[in-house]
Amino acid sequence: MQSKENITFMQMAIDLATQGIREGKGGPFGCLIVKNGKVVGKGFNSVLATKDPTAHAEMVAIRDACKNLDSALLEGCEIYTSCAPCPMCLGAMYWAKPDKVYYACSQSDAAEAGFDDQFIYEEMNVAVDKRKIPFAQITPKTYMDPFNEWNEKEDKT
């Protein structure tokens, strides 16, 4: 949907991306989270500034919105992001459960600018023992204790 309100919020996300670039914080990505027509979270890519590879615009905005809403969920919210999300941000969005996600640039637009995540999507379908980064399971006797305790917990959220 390209309503005036949608375009306004997307332009704000794009402006955040530009701000992050100009401030030298990170790559060209911005994100805005809106609930009931009000901005409740925002962020731009801050990977370089924070030396944190998870400080993508969407992750920063999700953290900001969740803090401002005092909730781990973004139900009732819409996310406006200047680019289709990477696998990490996509996963975070599904965990946060927003009502809708709007994006401007596509995955191929990002790839053309040097931000190609296709290798991550491909790695997700590779057997654990064949991945480019080695993974190995270690199972001390207590490895299931946290899950067992969780399953027995009566006041789960």
Residue, then its C-alpha position, 0 to 999 in steps of 0.5 A: m500500500q502506498s498511502k501518503e502515511n506509508i510514504t511519509f514513514m518510509q521516507m523517514a526510514i530512508d532519511l535515517a539510513t542517510q543519517g547513519i551514512r553521513e555520521g559514519k555509523g554504518g551501512p545504508f540502512g534505516c528502520l522505523i517502527v510505528k504503532n497507531g500512527k506514532v513512531v515508537g522505535k527507530g534506528f540506523n545501521s550502527v555496526l561500525a560505530t558500535k563494533d557490533p555485527t548485530a547493530h543492523a537498523e532493524m535490530v536497533a529499531i526493534r530494541d528501541a521500540c520494545k524498550n519504549l513499549d515495555s514489551a518483547l513483542l511488537e504486536g500492533c506495530e508496523i515496521y518500515t525499513s529502507c531495505a528488505p531485511c537480512p536473515m538475522c533481522l528477518g528472524a528478529m521480526y518474526w520473533a517480535k511479531p509485528d503486524k506488517v513490514y514495509y521495505a523500500c530496496s530489494q535484496s538484489d538492490a542491496a547485493e548490487a551495493g555490496f550487501d549480499d546475504q545470499f550465502i547466509y540463506e544458502e548456509m541455512n540449508v547446509a548440513v551442520d557438519k558441512r557449513k563454512i563455519p564449523f559447528a559441533q554439538i557438546t552435550p555434558k550430562t546437564y545440557m538439557d537441564p535448562f529446558n527441563e526446568w523451563n518445561e516444569k515452570e508453571d508461570k511461563t510467559 
